[in-house]
Amino acid sequence: MKRLLLFAVLFVFVGLAVADAATLRVGGILKNEHGVGIDGVDVEIIYNHKVIAKTETTDKGTYFVETEIGNRINPKDVYIRFDKTTYKTVEKPIENILHSKLKDGSDIYISSVNETLYRAITPAFWIALGVLVMTFVLISLEILHRTVAALFGASLLLFVSYTLGTFNENYFILSFEEAVKGIDFNVILLLMSMMIIVGVMKKTGVFQWLAYKSYALSKGNVFKLSVILMFVTAVVSAFLDNVTTMLLIAPVSIEIALMLNINPLSLLIPEVIASNMGGTATLIGDPPNIMIGSYAHLTFNQFLINLADVIAIILVVNVFVMKFFYGKEYKKGKIDNVDELLEKLKEEYRITDAKLLRYCLFVLGLVILLFITHGFLHMEPSIAAMIGASLILLFSGVDITEMMEHEVEWTTLVFFMMLFVIVEASVQTGVIMMVANWVKDLAGNSLPLAIILIIWVAAIASAIVDNIPFTATMLPVVAYLTKTIPDAGNTLWWALALGACLGGNGTLIGASANVVTAGISERAGYPITFKEFLKVGVPATAISVAIGMVWLLLGG
């Protein structure tokens, strides 16, 4: 009897427990004012003034919460809270809660809550903006080496986040995980792999041989030589980094200029300008393009199809610009015995390792083929470059330690990584959104006006500061404009590429290739002054950007 009574009591309690059992499920998506999902937002369910469940949004801004809750609930007592640093906190009742019963008799409450979160201007915003501006100033005025400036900026942002930000969330800028996520390793690995490929090719003497062949084709005509060198430099820069191209071609050009009794600057400045132009034509030719392609998921073929034609036109026009500035200098260059000089150059600048060159050209051809087909294969460009670098290291017999120490520019790669962190901080705190809103307000929904704004702002800014940090800052801005302006397609990405790459020709510090070439020339005893470069660079840039703008406005 006692057992029977015990079972009855247990049955009643279980029945009551089942009757009281209920589940609450809430899901939705959180977006910013540009309609982009926000990741890392804390989502809390509050019932009877207590937090009963919490989660965090995904990288697409979605969330889902499931929790046990009393059977008899008053929907007015269930609240949801969305909270993330640099955004205004939202707390509101959960409306439209649907109630139904499951087969086991338990209750389930379901609701969907979508919300747009708006930015809050916090101390973190001003710190991120201050570090971004500080980094730009330190780099553009050459107060610090650009890698040191970027490393200091990124470190400062993280340090503030984990010190002041620990005690007051208004000072929290970005987490370490967000910083790592902000680094685009597709860009880093692509640059590193191409540095290895070029480093091995240097050992074959092929670049010096190209300079000799250029002089042979000119047959002693200095203006013709300059034109050939411009086109050779542009084509090489379209497939190799333009900094590397100038490192290889500039010393040979100086030597040829001295043999011709002309100022080396009359060859070097046209070459570096052509290098920046050629690099604009392809995905891998210039670091800004690599960054744009990776961010916007644009293929090698898309760059080539949309930019190669206009760059060819720009290059031809600039041949005449260079003749205007250096025509008199070219007329001074006369050699009595052209054949004797050709023999000297042929002996001095010859292919030193034909077998290695054939292998390198085969691998480079494979890499370029993969670049062309990477869109079809859904493969990142860095993978194509990595397999090429691996094959060259595997079968060329070069010393891997020497290659990694002397040919891979680790300072440049670290600079890129730290720069990505600084820009990610600007994204997280809303600095980039502020810039995007400003450009959007000026452009409205006008695609032509947006093209004009982006290409000229990019060109002017890239002439003043290094085009790499500027491009990194503009990527999320252009992404937003591309989504919000009707029929934009990829046009605004081409405007950014043309502006950032061609704008680098505006001043001596506008592009890395300019600085490198100036250093080589100065060591040879022929310094390129800021004023000297400005005299040629500004007209060349203005004409180039104007042609690019008209090209885009006419539909490319």
C-alpha positions as CSV (number, residue, x, y, z in Angstrom):
1,M,0.0,0.0,0.0
2,K,2.8,2.4,0.9
3,R,4.5,1.6,-2.4
4,L,1.3,2.3,-4.3
5,L,0.9,5.6,-2.5
6,L,4.6,6.5,-3.3
7,F,4.1,5.7,-7.0
8,A,1.0,7.9,-7.0
9,V,2.8,10.8,-5.5
10,L,5.7,10.4,-7.9
11,F,3.2,10.2,-10.8
12,V,1.6,13.5,-9.7
13,F,4.9,15.2,-9.4
14,V,6.1,14.0,-12.8
15,G,2.8,15.1,-14.3
16,L,3.1,18.5,-12.8
17,A,6.7,18.7,-14.0
18,V,5.7,17.8,-17.5
19,A,2.8,20.2,-17.3
20,D,5.2,23.0,-16.2
21,A,7.8,22.1,-18.8
22,A,8.1,24.6,-21.7
23,T,10.7,25.7,-24.2
24,L,11.3,29.1,-25.6
25,R,13.1,29.4,-29.0
26,V,14.1,32.8,-30.4
27,G,16.1,33.5,-33.5
28,G,16.8,36.3,-35.9
29,I,19.4,38.4,-37.6
30,L,21.1,41.7,-36.5
31,K,22.3,44.1,-39.1
32,N,24.0,47.5,-39.1
33,E,22.5,50.6,-40.8
34,H,24.1,49.5,-44.1
35,G,22.2,46.2,-44.0
36,V,25.3,44.1,-43.2
37,G,25.2,41.4,-40.5
38,I,27.0,42.1,-37.3
39,D,29.0,39.4,-35.7
40,G,29.9,39.0,-32.0
41,V,26.7,40.7,-30.6
42,D,25.8,39.5,-27.1
43,V,22.2,38.3,-27.1
44,E,20.4,37.8,-23.8
45,I,16.9,36.5,-23.0
46,I,15.5,38.1,-19.8
47,Y,12.5,36.7,-18.0
48,N,11.2,38.1,-14.7
49,H,14.2,40.5,-14.6
50,K,16.7,37.6,-14.8
51,V,18.9,36.5,-17.7
52,I,17.8,33.0,-18.5
53,A,19.8,32.4,-21.7
54,K,22.5,34.0,-23.8
55,T,24.3,33.5,-27.0
56,E,26.3,35.5,-29.6
57,T,25.7,36.3,-33.3
58,T,27.6,34.5,-36.0
59,D,29.8,36.2,-38.6
60,K,26.6,36.7,-40.7
61,G,24.7,38.4,-37.8
62,T,22.4,35.5,-37.1
63,Y,21.6,34.0,-33.7
64,F,19.4,31.3,-32.1
65,V,18.5,30.8,-28.5
66,E,16.7,27.8,-26.9
67,T,16.0,27.6,-23.2
68,E,13.6,26.0,-20.7
69,I,11.0,28.4,-19.3
70,G,7.9,28.1,-17.1
71,N,4.8,26.8,-18.8
72,R,2.6,29.7,-17.8
73,I,4.4,32.8,-19.0
74,N,3.3,36.3,-19.6
75,P,4.8,37.4,-22.9
76,K,5.1,40.9,-21.6
77,D,7.6,39.7,-19.1
78,V,10.0,38.2,-21.7
79,Y,12.7,40.7,-23.0
80,I,15.6,40.4,-25.3
81,R,18.8,42.5,-25.1
82,F,21.4,43.1,-27.9
83,D,24.7,44.5,-26.7
84,K,28.1,45.1,-28.4
85,T,30.8,47.6,-27.8
86,T,30.6,50.6,-30.2
87,Y,26.9,49.9,-30.8
88,K,23.9,51.3,-29.0
89,T,22.4,48.6,-26.6
90,V,18.8,47.6,-27.5
91,E,16.5,46.0,-24.9
92,K,12.9,45.3,-25.9
93,P,10.0,43.0,-25.1
94,I,9.7,39.9,-27.4
95,E,6.6,40.4,-29.4
96,N,4.6,38.0,-31.5
97,I,5.4,34.9,-29.4
98,L,3.7,31.9,-30.9
99,H,2.5,29.2,-28.5
100,S,1.9,25.5,-29.3
101,K,1.8,22.1,-27.6
102,L,4.1,19.2,-28.5
103,K,3.0,15.5,-28.6
104,D,4.4,14.9,-25.1
105,G,2.1,17.6,-23.7
106,S,4.9,20.2,-23.2
107,D,4.6,23.7,-24.4
108,I,6.8,25.6,-26.9
109,Y,7.1,29.3,-27.4
110,I,8.6,30.5,-30.7
111,S,9.5,34.0,-31.9
112,S,11.8,35.8,-34.4
113,V,13.4,39.1,-33.5
114,N,15.4,41.0,-36.2
115,E,16.9,44.3,-35.4
116,T,19.0,47.1,-36.9
117,L,21.8,48.3,-34.5
118,Y,23.2,51.8,-34.7
119,R,26.7,52.9,-33.9
120,A,27.6,54.7,-30.7
121,I,30.4,57.1,-30.7
122,T,32.6,55.9,-27.8
123,P,36.2,56.5,-26.7
124,A,37.1,53.4,-28.7
125,F,35.9,55.2,-31.9
126,W,38.2,58.2,-31.3
127,I,41.2,56.0,-30.3
128,A,40.8,53.9,-33.5
129,L,40.5,57.0,-35.6
130,G,43.5,58.6,-33.9
131,V,45.7,55.5,-34.4
132,L,44.7,55.3,-38.1
133,V,45.5,59.0,-38.7
134,M,48.7,58.7,-36.6
135,T,49.9,55.7,-38.7
136,F,49.2,57.5,-42.0
137,V,51.1,60.6,-40.8
138,L,54.1,58.5,-39.5
139,I,54.3,56.6,-42.9
140,S,53.7,59.5,-45.3
141,L,56.2,61.9,-43.5
142,E,58.7,59.0,-43.1
143,I,59.0,59.7,-39.4
144,L,59.1,56.0,-38.8
145,H,59.7,53.0,-41.0
146,R,56.3,52.0,-42.2
147,T,56.5,48.6,-40.7
148,V,57.4,50.1,-37.3
149,A,54.6,52.6,-37.6
150,A,52.0,49.9,-38.4
151,L,53.3,47.5,-35.7
152,F,53.1,50.3,-33.1
153,G,49.6,51.3,-34.2
154,A,48.2,47.7,-34.1
155,S,49.9,46.9,-30.8
156,L,48.6,50.1,-29.2
157,L,45.0,49.2,-30.2
158,L,45.2,45.8,-28.7
159,F,46.9,47.0,-25.6
160,V,44.3,49.6,-24.9
161,S,41.5,47.0,-25.5
162,Y,42.9,44.6,-22.9
163,T,43.8,47.3,-20.3
164,L,41.4,50.2,-20.3
165,G,38.8,48.1,-22.1
166,T,38.9,45.4,-19.4
167,F,37.6,47.9,-16.8
168,N,35.4,50.0,-19.2
169,E,33.9,48.4,-22.3
170,N,33.7,51.9,-24.0
171,Y,37.5,51.6,-24.4
172,F,37.4,48.1,-25.9
173,I,38.4,48.5,-29.6
174,L,38.8,44.9,-30.9
175,S,39.6,41.5,-29.6
176,F,42.7,39.5,-30.5
177,E,40.5,37.0,-32.4
178,E,39.0,39.9,-34.4
179,A,42.5,41.2,-35.1
180,V,43.6,37.8,-36.5
181,K,40.4,37.5,-38.5
182,G,41.0,40.9,-40.0
183,I,44.4,39.8,-41.5
184,D,43.9,38.7,-45.1
185,F,46.2,35.8,-45.4
186,N,45.4,35.4,-49.1
187,V,47.3,38.7,-49.7
188,I,50.2,37.7,-47.4
189,L,50.7,34.3,-48.9
190,L,50.4,35.6,-52.5
191,L,53.0,38.2,-51.9
192,M,55.4,35.8,-50.1
193,S,55.1,33.2,-52.8
194,M,55.7,35.7,-55.7
195,M,58.8,37.0,-53.8
196,I,60.2,33.4,-53.8
197,I,59.5,32.9,-57.5
198,V,61.1,36.2,-58.4
199,G,64.0,35.6,-56.1
200,V,64.9,32.3,-57.9
201,M,64.4,33.9,-61.3
202,K,66.9,36.7,-60.4
203,K,69.6,34.0,-60.3
204,T,69.2,33.3,-64.0
205,G,70.1,36.9,-65.2
206,V,66.9,37.2,-67.3
207,F,65.9,40.7,-66.1
208,Q,69.3,42.1,-67.0
209,W,69.1,40.3,-70.4
210,L,65.8,42.0,-71.0
211,A,67.4,45.4,-70.6
212,Y,70.2,44.5,-73.0
213,K,67.6,43.3,-75.6
214,S,65.7,46.6,-75.2
215,Y,68.8,48.5,-76.2
216,A,69.5,46.1,-79.0
217,L,65.9,46.8,-80.4
218,S,66.4,50.5,-80.1
219,K,69.5,50.4,-82.3
220,G,71.0,53.4,-80.5
221,N,67.9,55.6,-80.6
222,V,67.6,56.8,-77.0
223,F,63.9,57.9,-77.2
224,K,63.0,54.5,-78.7
225,L,65.1,52.8,-76.0
226,S,63.0,54.7,-73.3
227,V,59.8,53.6,-74.9
228,I,60.9,50.0,-75.1
229,L,62.0,50.1,-71.5
230,M,58.7,51.6,-70.4
231,F,56.7,48.8,-72.1
232,V,59.1,46.1,-70.9
233,T,58.8,47.4,-67.4
234,A,55.0,47.7,-67.6
235,V,54.5,44.1,-68.9
236,V,56.9,42.6,-66.3
237,S,55.2,44.6,-63.6
238,A,51.8,43.2,-64.7
239,F,52.9,39.8,-63.6
240,L,55.5,40.5,-61.0
241,D,55.5,43.0,-58.1
242,N,56.5,46.4,-59.5
243,V,58.9,47.0,-56.5
244,T,60.8,43.8,-57.6
245,T,60.7,44.9,-61.2
246,M,62.4,48.2,-60.4
247,L,64.9,46.5,-58.1
248,L,66.0,44.4,-61.1
249,I,65.7,46.9,-64.0
250,A,66.8,50.2,-62.4
251,P,70.5,49.3,-61.9
252,V,70.9,48.2,-65.5
253,S,69.1,51.3,-66.8
254,I,71.5,53.5,-64.8
255,E,74.5,51.8,-66.3
256,I,73.1,52.1,-69.9
257,A,72.2,55.8,-69.3
258,L,75.8,56.5,-68.2
259,M,77.2,54.8,-71.3
260,L,74.9,57.0,-73.4
261,N,76.0,60.1,-71.6
262,I,72.5,61.0,-70.5
263,N,70.9,61.7,-67.0
264,P,69.8,58.3,-65.7
265,L,66.6,60.0,-64.3
266,S,65.4,60.4,-67.9
267,L,65.1,56.6,-68.1
268,L,64.3,55.8,-64.4
269,I,61.3,58.1,-63.9
270,P,59.5,57.0,-67.1
271,E,60.2,53.4,-66.0
272,V,58.8,53.7,-62.5
273,I,55.7,55.5,-63.8
274,A,55.2,52.7,-66.4
275,S,55.8,50.1,-63.7
276,N,52.9,51.5,-61.6
277,M,50.7,51.7,-64.7
278,G,51.5,48.1,-65.8
279,G,50.8,46.8,-62.3
280,T,47.3,48.3,-62.5
281,A,46.3,46.0,-65.3
282,T,46.3,42.7,-63.4
283,L,45.3,41.1,-60.1
284,I,48.9,40.4,-59.1
285,G,50.7,43.5,-60.5
286,D,50.3,45.9,-57.6
287,P,49.6,45.3,-53.9
288,P,46.4,47.5,-54.0
289,N,45.0,45.2,-56.7
290,I,45.9,42.1,-54.7
291,M,44.0,43.5,-51.7
292,I,41.0,44.6,-53.9
293,G,40.8,41.2,-55.6
294,S,41.0,39.3,-52.4
295,Y,38.4,41.5,-50.6
296,A,35.9,41.7,-53.4
297,H,36.5,38.1,-54.7
298,L,37.5,39.4,-58.2
299,T,39.4,37.0,-60.5
300,F,42.6,37.5,-62.5
301,N,40.5,37.5,-65.8
302,Q,38.2,40.2,-64.5
303,F,41.1,42.5,-63.8
304,L,42.7,41.8,-67.2
305,I,39.4,42.2,-69.2
306,N,38.3,45.4,-67.4
307,L,41.7,47.2,-67.0
308,A,44.2,46.0,-69.5
309,D,42.7,48.0,-72.5
310,V,42.6,51.3,-70.6
311,I,46.1,50.8,-69.2
312,A,47.4,50.3,-72.7
313,I,45.8,53.6,-73.8
314,I,47.2,55.4,-70.7
315,L,50.7,53.9,-71.3
316,V,50.8,55.1,-75.0
317,V,49.6,58.6,-74.0
318,N,52.3,58.8,-71.3
319,V,55.0,58.0,-73.9
320,F,54.4,61.4,-75.3
321,V,54.3,63.0,-71.9
322,M,57.7,61.6,-71.2
323,K,59.0,62.8,-74.5
324,F,57.8,66.3,-73.6
325,F,59.8,66.3,-70.4
326,Y,62.9,64.4,-71.5
327,G,63.0,64.9,-75.2
328,K,66.0,67.2,-75.0
329,E,67.9,64.8,-72.8
330,Y,67.3,61.9,-75.2
331,K,68.8,63.9,-78.0
332,K,72.1,64.2,-76.1
333,G,72.5,60.4,-76.0
334,K,74.6,59.5,-79.0
335,I,77.0,56.6,-79.3
336,D,79.5,56.5,-82.1
337,N,80.0,52.8,-82.1
338,V,76.6,51.1,-81.3
339,D,77.8,47.6,-82.2
340,E,80.7,47.8,-79.8
341,L,78.4,48.8,-76.9
342,L,76.0,46.0,-77.9
343,E,78.7,43.5,-77.6
344,K,79.7,44.8,-74.2
345,L,76.2,44.6,-73.0
346,K,75.6,41.2,-74.5
347,E,78.6,39.8,-72.6
348,E,77.8,41.6,-69.3
349,Y,74.0,41.0,-69.3
350,R,73.6,37.5,-70.4
351,I,71.5,34.5,-69.2
352,T,73.7,32.9,-66.5
353,D,71.7,29.7,-65.9
354,A,69.6,28.7,-69.0
355,K,68.4,25.4,-67.5
356,L,67.1,27.1,-64.3
357,L,65.5,29.8,-66.4
358,R,63.6,27.2,-68.5
359,Y,62.3,25.6,-65.4
360,C,61.3,28.9,-63.8
361,L,59.5,30.0,-67.0
362,F,57.6,26.7,-67.0
363,V,56.5,27.1,-63.4
364,L,55.7,30.8,-63.9
365,G,53.6,29.8,-66.9
366,L,51.8,27.2,-64.8
367,V,51.1,29.9,-62.1
368,I,49.8,32.4,-64.6
369,L,47.5,29.6,-66.1
370,L,46.2,29.0,-62.6
371,F,45.7,32.7,-62.1
372,I,43.6,32.8,-65.3
373,T,41.5,29.8,-64.2
374,H,41.3,30.4,-60.5
375,G,37.8,31.8,-60.7
376,F,36.5,28.7,-62.5
377,L,38.3,26.5,-60.0
378,H,37.0,28.6,-57.0
379,M,40.7,28.7,-55.9
380,E,42.3,31.7,-54.1
381,P,45.2,33.3,-56.1
382,S,47.5,32.6,-53.2
383,I,47.2,28.9,-53.7
384,A,48.3,29.2,-57.3
385,A,51.4,31.3,-56.2
386,M,52.1,28.9,-53.3
387,I,52.2,25.8,-55.6
388,G,54.5,27.7,-58.0
389,A,56.9,28.7,-55.2
390,S,56.9,25.2,-53.7
391,L,57.8,23.6,-57.1
392,I,60.6,26.1,-57.7
393,L,62.1,25.5,-54.3
394,L,61.6,21.7,-54.6
395,F,63.5,21.3,-57.9
396,S,65.7,24.4,-58.4
397,G,68.2,23.3,-55.8
398,V,68.4,26.8,-54.3
399,D,69.3,27.3,-50.6
400,I,65.9,27.7,-48.9
401,T,67.5,29.4,-45.9
402,E,69.2,32.0,-48.1
403,M,66.0,32.5,-50.1
404,M,63.8,33.1,-47.1
405,E,66.4,35.4,-45.5
406,H,67.3,37.6,-48.5
407,E,64.5,37.4,-51.0
408,V,61.3,37.3,-48.9
409,E,60.6,40.9,-47.7
410,W,59.4,40.0,-44.2
411,T,59.2,43.7,-43.2
412,T,56.7,44.2,-46.0
413,L,54.6,41.2,-45.0
414,V,54.6,42.3,-41.3
415,F,53.6,45.8,-42.5
416,F,50.6,44.3,-44.4
417,M,49.5,42.2,-41.4
418,M,49.6,45.1,-38.9
419,L,47.9,47.4,-41.3
420,F,45.0,44.9,-41.7
421,V,44.6,44.9,-37.9
422,I,44.5,48.8,-37.8
423,V,41.8,48.8,-40.5
424,E,39.8,46.1,-38.8
425,A,39.8,48.3,-35.7
426,S,38.4,51.1,-37.8
427,V,35.7,48.8,-39.1
428,Q,34.8,47.5,-35.6
429,T,34.5,50.9,-34.1
430,G,32.6,52.6,-37.0
431,V,35.3,54.8,-38.4
432,I,35.0,53.2,-41.8
433,M,31.2,53.5,-41.7
434,M,31.6,57.2,-41.1
435,V,33.7,57.6,-44.2
436,A,31.3,55.4,-46.2
437,N,28.4,57.6,-45.1
438,W,30.3,60.7,-46.1
439,V,31.0,59.4,-49.6
440,K,27.5,58.1,-49.9
441,D,26.0,61.4,-48.9
442,L,28.1,63.2,-51.6
443,A,27.4,60.6,-54.3
444,G,23.8,59.9,-53.5
445,N,22.6,57.1,-55.7
446,S,24.5,58.4,-58.7
447,L,27.0,55.9,-60.1
448,P,28.8,58.5,-62.3
449,L,29.3,60.8,-59.3
450,A,30.5,57.8,-57.2
451,I,33.0,56.9,-59.9
452,I,34.4,60.5,-60.1
453,L,34.6,60.7,-56.3
454,I,36.3,57.4,-55.7
455,I,38.9,57.6,-58.6
456,W,40.0,61.2,-57.8
457,V,39.9,60.8,-54.0
458,A,41.9,57.6,-54.3
459,A,44.4,59.2,-56.8
460,I,44.9,62.3,-54.6
461,A,45.2,60.4,-51.4
462,S,47.5,57.8,-52.9
463,A,49.8,60.6,-54.1
464,I,50.1,61.9,-50.6
465,V,50.3,58.7,-48.6
466,D,51.4,55.2,-49.5
467,N,48.6,53.7,-51.6
468,I,48.6,50.4,-49.6
469,P,47.2,51.8,-46.3
470,F,44.8,54.0,-48.2
471,T,43.4,51.0,-50.2
472,A,43.1,49.0,-47.1
473,T,40.9,51.8,-45.6
474,M,38.7,52.1,-48.7
475,L,37.9,48.5,-49.2
476,P,34.9,48.3,-46.8
477,V,33.8,51.8,-48.0
478,V,33.6,50.7,-51.7
479,A,32.0,47.4,-50.7
480,Y,29.2,49.4,-49.0
481,L,28.7,51.7,-52.0
482,T,28.7,48.8,-54.4
483,K,25.8,47.3,-52.5
484,T,23.8,50.5,-52.2
485,I,24.2,52.3,-55.5
486,P,22.0,50.8,-58.2
487,D,23.7,49.0,-61.1
488,A,27.2,49.6,-59.7
489,G,28.4,46.0,-60.5
490,N,32.2,46.0,-60.1
491,T,32.7,49.5,-61.6
492,L,33.6,51.1,-58.3
493,W,36.2,48.5,-57.6
494,W,37.9,49.4,-61.0
495,A,37.6,53.1,-60.0
496,L,39.5,52.3,-56.7
497,A,42.1,50.2,-58.5
498,L,42.8,52.9,-61.1
499,G,42.8,55.7,-58.6
500,A,45.0,54.0,-56.0
501,C,47.6,52.5,-58.5
502,L,47.8,55.4,-60.9
503,G,47.7,58.0,-58.1
504,G,50.9,56.4,-56.7
505,N,52.7,58.1,-59.6
506,G,51.8,61.6,-58.3
507,T,54.7,62.0,-55.8
508,L,57.9,60.3,-54.8
509,I,56.3,58.7,-51.7
510,G,53.0,57.7,-53.5
511,A,54.1,54.2,-54.2
512,S,56.7,51.7,-52.8
513,A,58.3,51.4,-56.3
514,N,59.0,55.1,-56.4
515,V,60.8,55.0,-53.0
516,V,62.8,52.0,-54.0
517,T,63.9,53.5,-57.3
518,A,64.9,56.7,-55.6
519,G,67.1,54.8,-53.2
520,I,68.8,52.9,-56.1
521,S,69.4,56.1,-58.0
522,E,70.7,58.0,-55.0
523,R,73.2,55.2,-54.3
524,A,74.4,55.6,-57.9
525,G,75.0,59.3,-57.3
526,Y,71.9,60.6,-59.1
527,P,69.3,61.4,-56.4
528,I,65.7,61.9,-57.4
529,T,64.4,64.9,-55.5
530,F,60.8,65.2,-54.4
531,K,60.4,68.3,-56.7
532,E,61.9,66.5,-59.7
533,F,59.5,63.6,-59.5
534,L,56.6,66.0,-58.8
535,K,57.2,67.9,-62.0
536,V,56.7,64.8,-64.1
537,G,54.5,62.7,-61.8
538,V,51.6,65.2,-61.3
539,P,50.9,65.7,-65.1
540,A,51.3,62.0,-65.8
541,T,48.9,61.1,-63.0
542,A,46.3,63.8,-63.9
543,I,46.2,62.7,-67.5
544,S,46.1,59.0,-66.6
545,V,43.4,59.3,-64.0
546,A,41.3,61.5,-66.4
547,I,41.5,58.8,-69.1
548,G,40.6,56.1,-66.6
549,M,37.6,58.2,-65.3
550,V,36.3,58.8,-68.9
551,W,36.8,55.1,-69.7
552,L,34.7,54.1,-66.6
553,L,32.0,56.7,-67.3
554,L,31.6,55.4,-70.8
555,G,31.1,51.9,-69.5
556,G,34.7,50.6,-70.0
